[in-house]
Amino acid sequence: MRAIIPDLYKKRIKSMNSIDELIPFLIANRENFKAWNKTAGKTLKKLADEIILPARSKPKVDKLKRMVSRYQSAKDHYKNSSKTSSIYEEIRPEDYKDCGLIVREIIFDSIYDNYDLSQYEYIKELMSNNNYTKISALLRHLLTTSEGTQKADYIPYIVRNNFPTKKIISDLLSEEKISTSRSYDSIRKMIILLDFYRFWVNIKLSSKNDSCMSLSKEDQTKTYIEETDACLYDCGYENLYAGNPYDWIFLCAANSDEPLVFFKAYFSELLPEQQV
């Protein structure tokens, strides 16, 4: 029943003619609004947990970091990669399914999109100084471009002006701070952000699996929109809407040939001066 209530409330509110009608309604239903906020908080945590490196898997990734560092040190010593071939083995994203989507995407890119670096060099460059159990690393990964990705030259002001700051994003991913947050619009924006990354990275990771019957790009986009709308609906929020400047960029990205590339190029341009 809970998933139906938001639409009923919207109809009631639209039919009201004054603040005097609205205030008693909001007071009477405040517990429902609190419940939706709790649902949104749980949704954010679930999405973040799927994306970042779980603490229990950190030793596995620390071992990976040491391995690539040893390889790079040996290569630098001999000045000849052939001398280090005996310790080289391909690192595969499927072997790190318990390490979060960020780590798996980095390993995937080290094989298929590494900008002329060796796999070990690419992983070392991205992982050396980042702790992917931390929210700050998550935000840096989501909000910045990789080498070789072009930033968007022009962002409409109305879109730029509707993005939350990195501080707001960080606060929303804090269990303590979100429990007292009244920034319902910002919570919705963060759900959209994390859900977008989750969906399209999973598509990306499955793209090289020959045994996987992948959807057409059109069907992928349709599925993404349906899943995101369902997630927002369960949290008491409105569906994605192209007329909303924030939603617009995610819908544009979802309809592009490479959603993650499009998204990162635009998103990194939107917050150029702020630091996590």
Backbone as CSV, one residue per row, in Angstrom:
resi,resn,N_x,N_y,N_z,CA_x,CA_y,CA_z,C_x,C_y,C_z
1,MET,0.825,-1.207,0.000,0.000,0.000,0.000,0.860,1.258,0.000
2,ARG,2.038,1.208,0.676,2.887,2.375,0.826,3.282,2.973,-0.504
3,ALA,3.522,2.120,-1.531,3.976,2.636,-2.817,2.891,3.399,-3.561
4,ILE,1.622,3.206,-3.149,0.519,3.883,-3.820,0.255,5.250,-3.198
5,ILE,0.570,5.422,-1.920,0.225,6.631,-1.187,0.758,7.914,-1.812
6,PRO,2.032,7.989,-2.282,2.521,9.253,-2.831,1.619,9.839,-3.908
7,ASP,1.092,9.034,-4.826,0.216,9.544,-5.873,-1.088,10.090,-5.289
8,LEU,-1.612,9.411,-4.282,-2.830,9.894,-3.651,-2.586,11.248,-2.992
9,TYR,-1.438,11.375,-2.363,-1.095,12.640,-1.706,-0.946,13.764,-2.731
10,LYS,-0.317,13.433,-3.855,-0.152,14.469,-4.886,-1.511,15.001,-5.348
11,LYS,-2.454,14.103,-5.545,-3.780,14.519,-5.996,-4.469,15.381,-4.938
12,ARG,-4.319,14.971,-3.664,-4.930,15.744,-2.583,-4.335,17.144,-2.531
13,ILE,-3.017,17.214,-2.595,-2.334,18.513,-2.485,-2.706,19.423,-3.651
14,LYS,-2.774,18.858,-4.848,-3.129,19.667,-6.023,-4.544,20.231,-5.925
15,SER,-5.399,19.520,-5.201,-6.786,19.984,-5.095,-6.973,21.056,-4.029
16,MET,-5.934,21.309,-3.242,-6.041,22.302,-2.161,-5.924,23.711,-2.718
17,ASN,-6.653,24.622,-2.061,-6.708,26.002,-2.544,-5.982,26.993,-1.644
18,SER,-5.497,26.534,-0.478,-4.851,27.482,0.431,-3.875,26.767,1.361
19,ILE,-3.001,27.561,1.986,-2.067,27.046,2.987,-2.825,26.479,4.178
20,ASP,-3.948,27.077,4.484,-4.746,26.616,5.626,-5.200,25.177,5.444
21,GLU,-5.385,24.744,4.210,-5.743,23.349,3.930,-4.516,22.444,3.986
22,LEU,-3.388,22.988,3.518,-2.171,22.178,3.400,-1.548,21.844,4.751
23,ILE,-1.480,22.808,5.665,-0.769,22.607,6.933,-1.347,21.448,7.748
24,PRO,-2.674,21.394,7.977,-3.222,20.248,8.740,-2.944,18.905,8.051
25,PHE,-2.981,18.925,6.717,-2.713,17.699,5.964,-1.285,17.207,6.214
26,LEU,-0.325,18.120,6.159,1.075,17.746,6.376,1.302,17.261,7.805
27,ILE,0.687,17.933,8.758,0.831,17.521,10.158,0.252,16.128,10.370
28,ALA,-0.901,15.879,9.797,-1.578,14.592,9.970,-0.794,13.441,9.355
29,ASN,-0.016,13.737,8.318,0.680,12.673,7.590,2.205,12.711,7.761
30,ARG,2.668,13.425,8.760,4.124,13.574,8.909,4.840,12.250,9.143
31,GLU,4.156,11.299,9.796,4.801,10.006,10.039,5.066,9.275,8.729
32,ASN,4.169,9.426,7.753,4.384,8.803,6.453,5.592,9.410,5.746
33,PHE,5.719,10.744,5.858,6.871,11.392,5.233,8.171,10.933,5.885
34,LYS,8.151,10.751,7.206,9.333,10.244,7.896,9.668,8.840,7.419
35,ALA,8.625,8.023,7.213,8.849,6.651,6.761,9.495,6.629,5.387
36,TRP,9.041,7.511,4.490,9.641,7.557,3.160,11.098,8.008,3.244
37,ASN,11.366,8.943,4.180,12.737,9.409,4.334,13.628,8.269,4.823
38,LYS,13.105,7.432,5.716,13.866,6.272,6.179,14.097,5.297,5.035
39,THR,13.070,5.086,4.219,13.224,4.206,3.060,14.284,4.743,2.117
40,ALA,14.286,6.056,1.902,15.282,6.677,1.031,16.682,6.501,1.608
41,GLY,16.814,6.670,2.927,18.117,6.487,3.567,18.633,5.067,3.416
42,LYS,17.747,4.091,3.579,18.141,2.694,3.407,18.521,2.407,1.958
43,THR,17.798,3.027,1.029,18.107,2.847,-0.394,19.474,3.411,-0.727
44,LEU,19.773,4.598,-0.202,21.093,5.195,-0.427,22.199,4.299,0.110
45,LYS,22.002,3.782,1.317,23.029,2.924,1.920,23.228,1.652,1.104
46,LYS,22.127,1.070,0.638,22.223,-0.153,-0.159,22.988,0.105,-1.458
47,LEU,22.693,1.217,-2.110,23.388,1.553,-3.351,24.867,1.806,-3.102
48,ALA,25.181,2.567,-2.047,26.577,2.860,-1.730,27.333,1.585,-1.396
49,ASP,26.698,0.680,-0.645,27.351,-0.579,-0.267,27.670,-1.437,-1.485
50,GLU,26.836,-1.347,-2.512,27.082,-2.121,-3.729,28.227,-1.532,-4.546
51,ILE,28.456,-0.241,-4.384,29.439,0.449,-5.209,30.821,0.489,-4.571
52,ILE,30.897,0.849,-3.283,32.208,1.002,-2.649,32.798,-0.348,-2.250
53,LEU,34.067,-0.319,-1.864,34.767,-1.523,-1.424,34.340,-1.867,-0.004
54,PRO,33.750,-3.044,0.228,33.379,-3.436,1.595,34.621,-3.599,2.461
55,ALA,34.507,-3.246,3.721,35.653,-3.340,4.635,36.193,-4.778,4.692
56,ARG,35.289,-5.756,4.606,35.716,-7.154,4.702,36.593,-7.578,3.516
57,SER,36.461,-6.861,2.381,37.239,-7.215,1.190,38.472,-6.335,1.003
58,LYS,38.698,-5.413,1.924,39.846,-4.513,1.792,41.173,-5.272,1.763
59,PRO,41.379,-6.316,2.592,42.648,-7.053,2.513,42.917,-7.626,1.124
60,LYS,41.884,-8.046,0.428,42.041,-8.590,-0.917,42.536,-7.525,-1.884
61,VAL,41.974,-6.317,-1.775,42.398,-5.227,-2.646,43.784,-4.713,-2.239
62,ASP,44.087,-4.728,-0.940,45.435,-4.346,-0.495,46.485,-5.298,-1.075
63,LYS,46.139,-6.570,-1.140,47.039,-7.549,-1.748,47.235,-7.256,-3.234
64,LEU,46.156,-6.881,-3.906,46.232,-6.508,-5.322,47.146,-5.303,-5.505
65,LYS,47.015,-4.307,-4.648,47.865,-3.120,-4.733,49.341,-3.485,-4.569
66,ARG,49.622,-4.362,-3.619,51.026,-4.780,-3.412,51.562,-5.521,-4.621
67,MET,50.719,-6.344,-5.226,51.142,-7.112,-6.389,51.489,-6.198,-7.558
68,VAL,50.634,-5.220,-7.846,50.920,-4.339,-8.971,52.105,-3.429,-8.677
69,SER,52.305,-3.084,-7.407,53.466,-2.265,-7.042,54.760,-3.043,-7.230
70,ARG,54.753,-4.337,-6.850,55.958,-5.171,-7.042,56.286,-5.301,-8.516
71,TYR,55.246,-5.494,-9.311,55.453,-5.613,-10.758,56.053,-4.328,-11.320
72,GLN,55.506,-3.199,-10.918,55.997,-1.928,-11.440,57.422,-1.656,-10.988
73,SER,57.737,-2.014,-9.737,59.096,-1.819,-9.235,60.094,-2.668,-10.015
74,ALA,59.702,-3.931,-10.297,60.589,-4.809,-11.067,60.768,-4.293,-12.482
75,LYS,59.702,-3.811,-13.072,59.773,-3.277,-14.429,60.670,-2.045,-14.473
76,ASP,60.547,-1.174,-13.484,61.386,0.016,-13.432,62.850,-0.346,-13.226
77,HIS,63.092,-1.409,-12.463,64.467,-1.817,-12.185,65.148,-2.358,-13.440
78,TYR,64.449,-3.204,-14.157,65.044,-3.844,-15.333,64.898,-3.013,-16.612
79,LYS,64.006,-2.008,-16.562,63.749,-1.188,-17.743,63.301,-2.030,-18.933
80,ASN,62.759,-3.197,-18.651,62.363,-4.103,-19.731,61.250,-4.991,-19.204
81,SER,60.068,-4.834,-19.739,58.926,-5.577,-19.215,59.071,-7.080,-19.365
82,SER,59.893,-7.540,-20.305,60.050,-8.984,-20.495,60.676,-9.649,-19.276
83,LYS,61.459,-8.908,-18.516,62.091,-9.462,-17.316,61.077,-9.709,-16.212
84,THR,59.930,-9.058,-16.313,58.923,-9.205,-15.263,57.753,-10.082,-15.694
85,SER,57.848,-10.657,-16.850,56.729,-11.447,-17.367,56.409,-12.651,-16.496
86,SER,57.395,-13.141,-15.762,57.179,-14.343,-14.957,56.215,-14.097,-13.799
87,ILE,56.098,-12.829,-13.360,55.180,-12.566,-12.250,53.865,-11.958,-12.733
88,TYR,53.760,-11.795,-14.040,52.548,-11.158,-14.563,51.439,-12.181,-14.748
89,GLU,50.262,-11.848,-14.316,49.064,-12.633,-14.595,47.907,-11.670,-14.782
90,GLU,47.010,-11.995,-15.685,45.907,-11.072,-15.950,44.993,-10.984,-14.737
91,ILE,44.630,-9.774,-14.413,43.708,-9.505,-13.307,42.326,-9.335,-13.912
92,ARG,41.373,-10.130,-13.450,40.051,-10.150,-14.066,38.986,-9.605,-13.113
93,PRO,38.067,-8.789,-13.609,37.035,-8.210,-12.731,36.150,-9.261,-12.080
94,GLU,35.951,-10.389,-12.765,35.077,-11.422,-12.179,35.683,-12.066,-10.933
95,ASP,36.992,-11.914,-10.746,37.636,-12.449,-9.543,37.498,-11.502,-8.353
96,TYR,36.891,-10.334,-8.576,36.763,-9.328,-7.514,35.309,-8.899,-7.338
97,LYS,34.392,-9.843,-7.512,32.965,-9.542,-7.393,32.572,-9.111,-5.984
98,ASP,33.390,-9.455,-4.989,33.088,-9.093,-3.608,33.760,-7.785,-3.199
99,CYS,34.273,-7.036,-4.176,35.053,-5.831,-3.862,34.384,-4.532,-4.301
100,GLY,33.131,-4.586,-4.700,32.417,-3.368,-5.068,32.565,-3.017,-6.538
101,LEU,31.601,-2.267,-7.039,31.576,-1.956,-8.466,32.713,-1.042,-8.886
102,ILE,33.173,-0.161,-8.002,34.273,0.732,-8.381,35.518,-0.069,-8.719
103,VAL,35.886,-0.982,-7.836,37.092,-1.796,-8.056,36.940,-2.636,-9.313
104,ARG,35.778,-3.219,-9.506,35.567,-4.048,-10.692,35.634,-3.222,-11.983
105,GLU,35.110,-1.998,-11.938,35.177,-1.152,-13.126,36.619,-0.768,-13.445
106,ILE,37.414,-0.459,-12.425,38.823,-0.110,-12.638,39.563,-1.271,-13.294
107,ILE,39.317,-2.478,-12.805,39.980,-3.652,-13.382,39.500,-3.881,-14.817
108,PHE,38.209,-3.704,-15.050,37.671,-3.828,-16.407,38.355,-2.837,-17.341
109,ASP,38.440,-1.587,-16.918,39.063,-0.558,-17.755,40.550,-0.829,-17.970
110,SER,41.183,-1.471,-17.010,42.609,-1.773,-17.155,42.862,-2.770,-18.282
111,ILE,41.823,-3.505,-18.653,41.935,-4.474,-19.748,41.497,-3.849,-21.073
112,TYR,40.377,-3.142,-21.048,39.746,-2.714,-22.302,39.867,-1.222,-22.610
113,ASP,40.232,-0.422,-21.621,40.217,1.027,-21.849,41.300,1.697,-21.018
114,ASN,42.545,1.273,-21.206,43.614,1.696,-20.294,44.518,2.795,-20.834
115,TYR,44.177,3.387,-21.973,44.903,4.529,-22.512,46.406,4.251,-22.631
116,ASP,46.736,3.098,-23.221,48.126,2.719,-23.559,48.991,2.365,-22.358
117,LEU,48.413,2.258,-21.191,49.175,1.762,-20.042,49.011,0.250,-19.968
118,SER,49.992,-0.414,-19.362,49.799,-1.847,-19.099,48.726,-1.995,-18.032
119,GLN,48.169,-3.191,-17.914,47.116,-3.394,-16.922,47.602,-3.049,-15.518
120,TYR,48.804,-3.500,-15.183,49.331,-3.253,-13.837,49.574,-1.760,-13.613
121,GLU,50.077,-1.082,-14.626,50.318,0.366,-14.507,49.017,1.115,-14.283
122,TYR,47.995,0.729,-15.027,46.700,1.412,-14.921,46.110,1.232,-13.531
123,ILE,46.111,0.003,-13.023,45.552,-0.270,-11.698,46.334,0.471,-10.625
124,LYS,47.653,0.457,-10.732,48.487,1.154,-9.744,48.182,2.646,-9.737
125,GLU,48.032,3.228,-10.918,47.786,4.665,-11.023,46.472,5.058,-10.368
126,LEU,45.430,4.244,-10.542,44.128,4.599,-9.995,43.938,4.187,-8.539
127,MET,44.651,3.159,-8.097,44.401,2.633,-6.760,45.420,3.040,-5.703
128,SER,46.587,3.479,-6.108,47.673,3.686,-5.148,47.289,4.565,-3.967
129,ASN,46.680,5.708,-4.235,46.410,6.669,-3.170,44.932,6.805,-2.850
130,ASN,44.163,5.805,-3.197,42.724,5.859,-2.938,42.276,4.681,-2.088
131,ASN,41.499,4.988,-1.077,40.881,3.963,-0.254,39.414,3.870,-0.668
132,TYR,39.086,2.852,-1.431,37.750,2.773,-2.005,36.688,2.280,-1.034
133,THR,37.042,2.200,0.273,36.016,1.984,1.289,35.433,3.315,1.739
134,LYS,36.048,4.413,1.312,35.655,5.748,1.772,34.733,6.440,0.771
135,ILE,33.828,7.238,1.302,32.906,7.988,0.468,33.638,8.969,-0.426
136,SER,34.726,9.563,0.086,35.475,10.531,-0.707,36.010,9.907,-1.986
137,ALA,36.473,8.653,-1.897,36.966,7.967,-3.094,35.820,7.678,-4.056
138,LEU,34.667,7.339,-3.501,33.486,7.106,-4.331,33.124,8.361,-5.110
139,LEU,33.112,9.494,-4.432,32.738,10.735,-5.093,33.763,11.151,-6.139
140,ARG,35.042,11.001,-5.822,36.071,11.348,-6.807,35.910,10.496,-8.056
141,HIS,35.604,9.227,-7.859,35.453,8.322,-8.990,34.241,8.687,-9.842
142,LEU,33.153,9.058,-9.185,31.930,9.378,-9.915,31.963,10.759,-10.563
143,LEU,32.649,11.689,-9.943,32.539,13.078,-10.367,33.732,13.588,-11.153
144,THR,34.654,12.723,-11.514,35.796,13.165,-12.312,35.946,12.261,-13.522
145,THR,36.585,12.807,-14.562,36.798,12.036,-15.776,38.096,11.262,-15.696
146,SER,38.200,10.226,-16.504,39.454,9.500,-16.665,40.280,10.173,-17.749
147,GLU,41.550,9.846,-17.785,42.417,10.377,-18.830,41.853,9.965,-20.185
148,GLY,41.819,10.904,-21.101,41.343,10.595,-22.437,39.879,10.903,-22.644
149,THR,39.145,11.206,-21.563,37.736,11.556,-21.687,37.605,13.065,-21.772
150,GLN,36.915,13.543,-22.772,36.774,14.980,-22.961,35.640,15.533,-22.097
151,LYS,35.907,16.673,-21.459,34.857,17.341,-20.710,33.887,18.045,-21.662
152,ALA,32.653,18.193,-21.218,31.680,18.918,-22.031,32.055,20.397,-22.065
153,ASP,31.953,21.006,-23.223,32.335,22.404,-23.371,31.267,23.353,-22.833
154,TYR,30.017,22.935,-22.863,28.956,23.848,-22.489,27.900,23.134,-21.666
155,ILE,27.612,23.698,-20.504,26.548,23.175,-19.657,25.516,24.282,-19.457
156,PRO,24.258,24.065,-19.821,23.248,25.103,-19.596,23.208,25.514,-18.123
157,TYR,23.059,26.808,-17.877,23.070,27.315,-16.503,22.016,26.626,-15.647
158,ILE,20.832,26.412,-16.197,19.751,25.827,-15.408,20.097,24.414,-14.942
159,VAL,20.927,23.692,-15.720,21.375,22.365,-15.297,22.460,22.499,-14.234
160,ARG,23.444,23.362,-14.500,24.544,23.555,-13.555,24.020,23.993,-12.188
161,ASN,23.007,24.849,-12.204,22.491,25.429,-10.972,21.655,24.447,-10.166
162,ASN,21.334,23.305,-10.716,20.484,22.334,-10.017,21.238,21.116,-9.505
163,PHE,22.554,21.180,-9.480,23.325,20.086,-8.925,23.656,20.346,-7.460
164,PRO,23.569,19.313,-6.616,23.966,19.482,-5.213,25.475,19.628,-5.111
165,THR,25.947,20.311,-4.082,27.389,20.436,-3.871,27.948,19.097,-3.390
166,LYS,29.264,18.954,-3.485,29.882,17.715,-3.006,29.712,17.552,-1.490
167,LYS,29.656,18.665,-0.758,29.436,18.568,0.686,28.066,17.985,0.974
168,ILE,27.054,18.462,0.243,25.705,17.913,0.428,25.699,16.422,0.120
169,ILE,26.368,16.050,-0.964,26.429,14.637,-1.332,27.089,13.830,-0.233
170,SER,28.212,14.324,0.308,28.917,13.617,1.377,28.028,13.471,2.606
171,ASP,27.314,14.553,2.955,26.429,14.499,4.119,25.327,13.469,3.942
172,LEU,24.806,13.359,2.736,23.713,12.419,2.489,24.164,10.973,2.580
173,LEU,25.456,10.740,2.390,25.976,9.380,2.510,26.487,9.081,3.915
174,SER,26.267,10.021,4.819,26.596,9.812,6.226,25.336,9.349,6.944
175,GLU,25.388,8.164,7.522,24.199,7.609,8.181,23.707,8.524,9.288
176,GLU,24.629,9.148,9.990,24.259,10.035,11.089,23.572,11.302,10.581
177,LYS,24.126,11.890,9.501,23.595,13.162,9.010,22.297,12.987,8.235
178,ILE,22.168,11.880,7.495,20.944,11.709,6.709,19.737,11.455,7.607
179,SER,19.985,10.925,8.818,18.861,10.658,9.719,18.163,11.933,10.169
180,THR,18.878,13.069,10.109,18.282,14.347,10.495,18.084,15.277,9.301
181,SER,18.370,14.777,8.103,18.284,15.628,6.916,16.847,15.935,6.552
182,ARG,16.628,17.168,6.127,15.313,17.572,5.614,15.413,17.934,4.123
183,SER,16.555,17.601,3.557,16.791,17.962,2.155,16.271,16.850,1.251
184,TYR,14.951,16.763,1.118,14.338,15.663,0.381,14.756,15.664,-1.091
185,ASP,14.861,16.855,-1.679,15.258,16.947,-3.073,16.685,16.453,-3.266
186,SER,17.575,16.784,-2.333,18.968,16.337,-2.437,19.083,14.826,-2.271
187,ILE,18.259,14.263,-1.391,18.264,12.807,-1.223,17.845,12.135,-2.532
188,ARG,16.805,12.667,-3.147,16.349,12.126,-4.438,17.463,12.203,-5.481
189,LYS,18.149,13.333,-5.527,19.234,13.502,-6.499,20.340,12.474,-6.276
190,MET,20.656,12.202,-5.015,21.724,11.256,-4.734,21.323,9.836,-5.106
191,ILE,20.068,9.485,-4.876,19.577,8.167,-5.284,19.718,8.010,-6.801
192,ILE,19.323,9.039,-7.534,19.435,8.988,-8.993,20.889,8.822,-9.420
193,LEU,21.790,9.562,-8.776,23.216,9.491,-9.112,23.785,8.087,-8.905
194,LEU,23.571,7.534,-7.717,24.143,6.217,-7.423,23.481,5.117,-8.234
195,ASP,22.168,5.223,-8.420,21.470,4.191,-9.187,21.894,4.198,-10.649
196,PHE,22.152,5.386,-11.195,22.650,5.485,-12.566,23.985,4.752,-12.699
197,TYR,24.898,5.036,-11.787,26.216,4.400,-11.842,26.088,2.882,-11.687
198,ARG,25.289,2.457,-10.715,25.114,1.025,-10.481,24.627,0.310,-11.731
199,PHE,23.587,0.864,-12.359,22.982,0.192,-13.506,23.956,0.099,-14.672
200,TRP,24.569,1.231,-15.035,25.375,1.240,-16.258,26.736,0.583,-16.083
201,VAL,27.268,0.546,-14.864,28.508,-0.212,-14.654,28.230,-1.702,-14.764
202,ASN,27.093,-2.146,-14.252,26.748,-3.563,-14.411,26.579,-3.935,-15.883
203,ILE,25.987,-3.043,-16.672,25.883,-3.273,-18.115,27.277,-3.343,-18.731
204,LYS,28.128,-2.427,-18.335,29.502,-2.375,-18.855,30.263,-3.656,-18.531
205,LEU,30.151,-4.129,-17.300,30.891,-5.319,-16.878,30.432,-6.573,-17.602
206,SER,29.171,-6.581,-18.042,28.651,-7.758,-18.740,28.841,-7.674,-20.248
207,SER,29.345,-6.540,-20.731,29.396,-6.307,-22.181,30.384,-7.216,-22.907
208,LYS,31.400,-7.711,-22.199,32.410,-8.557,-22.840,32.173,-10.043,-22.592
209,ASN,31.040,-10.349,-22.001,30.707,-11.739,-21.698,29.931,-12.324,-22.873
210,ASP,30.609,-13.126,-23.674,29.993,-13.673,-24.884,28.798,-14.578,-24.588
211,SER,28.814,-15.157,-23.404,27.725,-16.080,-23.063,26.482,-15.343,-22.555
212,CYS,26.624,-14.036,-22.387,25.511,-13.237,-21.868,24.679,-12.669,-23.021
213,MET,23.383,-12.933,-23.003,22.500,-12.384,-24.023,22.155,-10.950,-23.624
214,SER,22.871,-9.994,-24.167,22.689,-8.605,-23.763,21.489,-7.984,-24.461
215,LEU,20.908,-6.994,-23.791,19.800,-6.249,-24.363,20.319,-5.274,-25.411
216,SER,19.453,-4.872,-26.325,19.821,-3.810,-27.249,19.986,-2.524,-26.451
217,LYS,20.671,-1.549,-27.025,20.868,-0.282,-26.319,19.524,0.360,-25.995
218,GLU,18.589,0.288,-26.902,17.261,0.856,-26.673,16.579,0.189,-25.487
219,ASP,16.696,-1.139,-25.408,16.079,-1.867,-24.296,16.808,-1.601,-22.975
220,GLN,18.130,-1.420,-23.048,18.886,-1.064,-21.848,18.393,0.252,-21.265
221,THR,18.222,1.235,-22.141,17.755,2.549,-21.700,16.354,2.457,-21.103
222,LYS,15.497,1.724,-21.755,14.128,1.548,-21.256,14.136,0.875,-19.888
223,THR,14.966,-0.166,-19.740,15.053,-0.879,-18.462,15.593,0.028,-17.371
224,TYR,16.621,0.817,-17.710,17.190,1.747,-16.729,16.120,2.701,-16.207
225,ILE,15.370,3.308,-17.106,14.359,4.279,-16.700,13.277,3.617,-15.851
226,GLU,12.851,2.428,-16.244,11.820,1.710,-15.485,12.313,1.365,-14.078
227,GLU,13.544,0.890,-13.973,14.082,0.506,-12.664,14.282,1.719,-11.767
228,THR,14.782,2.801,-12.341,14.993,4.013,-11.545,13.673,4.600,-11.080
229,ASP,12.685,4.631,-11.966,11.364,5.132,-11.587,10.768,4.300,-10.452
230,ALA,10.945,2.998,-10.528,10.413,2.122,-9.473,11.105,2.397,-8.141
231,CYS,12.416,2.609,-8.201,13.189,2.908,-6.990,12.735,4.227,-6.378
232,LEU,12.570,5.245,-7.197,12.128,6.552,-6.704,10.707,6.475,-6.149
233,TYR,9.882,5.731,-6.817,8.474,5.592,-6.409,8.372,4.958,-5.026
234,ASP,9.182,3.940,-4.790,9.175,3.266,-3.498,9.633,4.188,-2.367
235,CYS,10.429,5.191,-2.704,10.910,6.142,-1.706,10.011,7.370,-1.588
236,GLY,8.907,7.384,-2.344,7.978,8.493,-2.272,8.325,9.666,-3.155
237,TYR,9.221,9.435,-4.131,9.644,10.512,-5.017,9.015,10.377,-6.404
238,GLU,9.033,11.502,-7.131,8.511,11.502,-8.492,9.464,10.780,-9.440
239,ASN,8.903,10.270,-10.528,9.696,9.599,-11.554,10.649,10.576,-12.234
240,LEU,11.610,10.021,-12.962,12.486,10.850,-13.790,11.646,11.676,-14.754
241,TYR,12.042,12.920,-14.904,11.263,13.835,-15.738,12.223,14.728,-16.517
242,ALA,12.128,14.701,-17.840,13.071,15.448,-18.672,12.986,16.950,-18.446
243,GLY,11.855,17.437,-17.948,11.718,18.855,-17.668,12.436,19.293,-16.406
244,ASN,12.878,18.340,-15.589,13.671,18.645,-14.402,15.133,18.755,-14.833
245,PRO,15.784,19.903,-14.597,17.155,20.089,-15.093,18.138,19.039,-14.600
246,TYR,17.954,18.554,-13.364,18.851,17.518,-12.845,18.604,16.187,-13.543
247,ASP,17.338,15.810,-13.658,17.001,14.537,-14.299,17.429,14.527,-15.767
248,TRP,17.383,15.687,-16.383,17.664,15.812,-17.821,18.997,15.187,-18.201
249,ILE,20.050,15.450,-17.408,21.369,14.964,-17.786,21.448,13.439,-17.699
250,PHE,20.743,12.835,-16.752,20.752,11.371,-16.633,19.969,10.732,-17.772
251,LEU,18.890,11.360,-18.157,18.115,10.844,-19.286,18.894,11.006,-20.590
252,CYS,19.582,12.138,-20.737,20.426,12.324,-21.923,21.528,11.279,-21.964
253,ALA,22.182,11.065,-20.828,23.257,10.080,-20.763,22.736,8.683,-21.071
254,ALA,21.583,8.336,-20.503,21.006,7.010,-20.718,20.672,6.763,-22.179
255,ASN,20.354,7.822,-22.904,20.012,7.691,-24.322,21.212,7.842,-25.243
256,SER,22.388,8.145,-24.686,23.594,8.268,-25.502,24.172,6.878,-25.787
257,ASP,25.115,6.804,-26.708,25.725,5.513,-27.054,26.564,4.960,-25.911
258,GLU,27.207,5.854,-25.140,28.046,5.434,-24.017,27.636,6.229,-22.778
259,PRO,26.646,5.749,-22.046,26.096,6.513,-20.924,27.120,6.946,-19.881
260,LEU,28.034,6.068,-19.489,28.997,6.431,-18.454,29.983,7.488,-18.937
261,VAL,30.427,7.377,-20.171,31.355,8.366,-20.726,30.670,9.723,-20.820
262,PHE,29.452,9.734,-21.335,28.672,10.972,-21.443,28.469,11.584,-20.063
263,PHE,28.060,10.764,-19.124,27.754,11.229,-17.773,28.975,11.822,-17.081
264,LYS,30.096,11.101,-17.113,31.285,11.592,-16.414,31.813,12.876,-17.031
265,ALA,31.761,12.974,-18.338,32.242,14.184,-19.005,31.424,15.397,-18.573
266,TYR,30.105,15.247,-18.506,29.258,16.366,-18.115,29.322,16.623,-16.616
267,PHE,29.287,15.572,-15.841,29.243,15.749,-14.394,30.535,16.372,-13.877
268,SER,31.682,15.977,-14.415,32.958,16.532,-13.956,33.051,18.018,-14.264
269,GLU,32.387,18.432,-15.319,32.376,19.850,-15.679,31.454,20.667,-14.787
270,LEU,30.458,20.006,-14.203,29.471,20.731,-13.404,30.029,21.223,-12.066
271,LEU,31.001,20.502,-11.514,31.529,20.873,-10.194,33.049,21.021,-10.253
272,PRO,33.576,21.901,-11.077,35.019,21.959,-11.296,35.829,22.526,-10.148
273,GLU,35.227,23.404,-9.339,36.012,24.112,-8.326,35.857,23.532,-6.928
274,GLN,34.942,22.608,-6.743,34.690,22.122,-5.396,35.511,20.876,-5.120
275,GLN,35.866,20.723,-3.885,36.653,19.572,-3.467,35.828,18.683,-2.556
276,VAL,36.079,17.391,-2.641,35.366,16.440,-1.772,35.868,16.585,-0.347
